Amino acid sequence: MKRFIHAVNGILYVFKKEQNFKIHTFATILVIAAGIIFSISKTEWIMIIIAVSIVLAAELINSAIEYLCNFVSPDYNEKIKRIKDASAGAVLISAIGAFMLALMIFLPKILELI
């Protein structure tokens, strides 16, 4: 139970401190709302859940890497910059994939309404 509480505390800390995590959380809420509104299929829900989980987990890992880098090297360091850039790139790739999935699921449903 302690480990679960530590994990939740980590998520809440990142949510409070990191603007990008808030943005991804807001996007998650919008996607869930869209899923409910458009009554997406079970398979589509599974894909959405996987995509959202990957993006949020990548953002948490990116934040952990940034915190560690800032602790180890508080001053500017080109090597630390590369580490931070690479971890941010992982978040970007996962977010692009999730966005493409959302387009594939929701765009046809939106176009049906037009």
N, C-alpha and C positions, 0 to 999 in steps of 0.2 A: 504494500500500500504506500510506503514511503517513497518508493521509486516513482509511482504514478503521480504522487503529489509534487515531487521534484520536476517531473516532466511537464505537468500542468503549469507550475510556477515559471518554467522556462518559456513556455508558449505565451503566457500572460506578460512576462517581462518583454519579450520581443514585440508583442502586440503594442505595448505601451511606448516602447522606445523607437521602433522602426516604422517609418512612414510607408515603405514599400509593402511590409507585411499587412498593414491596415488596408492598403489599396487592394492587395490580393484577397484579403478577407471580404472586403466589400464586393469585389468581382464574384467571389464564391456565392455570396448572398444573392446577387443578381441572377447568376446562373441557376441556382436552386429555384428561385422564384419563376424564372422562365421555364424551367423543367416542369414545375407544377402547372403553370398557365397553359403550356402546350401539351400537357399530358404525355411526356416522352415515354418511350418504351423501357422495359426493364433493362434491356441491353444498353440502351442509350444512357440510363442512369448509372449502370456499372462503368461505362466509359468515362462519364463525367466525374464520378467519384474517384476513379483512378487518376484522372488528369489533375483534379483539384488537389488530391493528396500529394501528388508528385510536386506540384508547384509550391504548396505550402511547406512541405518538407524541405525542398530545395532552398526556400527562403530562410527557414530556420537554420539549416546547415551553413548557408552563406553568412548569416548573422553570427553564428558561433565562430566561424573562421575569422570574420572581421574583428570580433571581440578578442580572440586569441592573438591575432596579429598586432592589434593595438596595445595589448598587454606586453607582448614580447618586444615590440619595437615602437614605442610611442612617437619617435621622430620619423620623418619621412625616410623611406628606404625603398629603392627601386625594386628589389626582390619581393618585398612585402606587397608593393603595389601590384606586381604581376600575380601574386597569389590571390589578392582581393579581386582583381579583374577577372581571373579565371573562375572564381567561385560565383561572381556576379553573372558571368557568361552562362554558367550552368542554369541559373535561375531564368535568364532570358530565354534560353533554348526551351526550357520546360514551359514557360509562359506562352511562347509562340506556338508550341505544339498544342497546348490547351486551347488557345484562341482558335487555331485551325479546326480543332475538333468541334468547338462550339459553333463555328460557322457551318460546318458540315451538318450538324444536327439542327440548328435553329434557322439558318437562312432559308431552306426550303419551306419550313413552317411559316415563316414570316411572309415569304413571297406568296403563299397560298391565300393569305389574308388580303393581299393587294388586288 
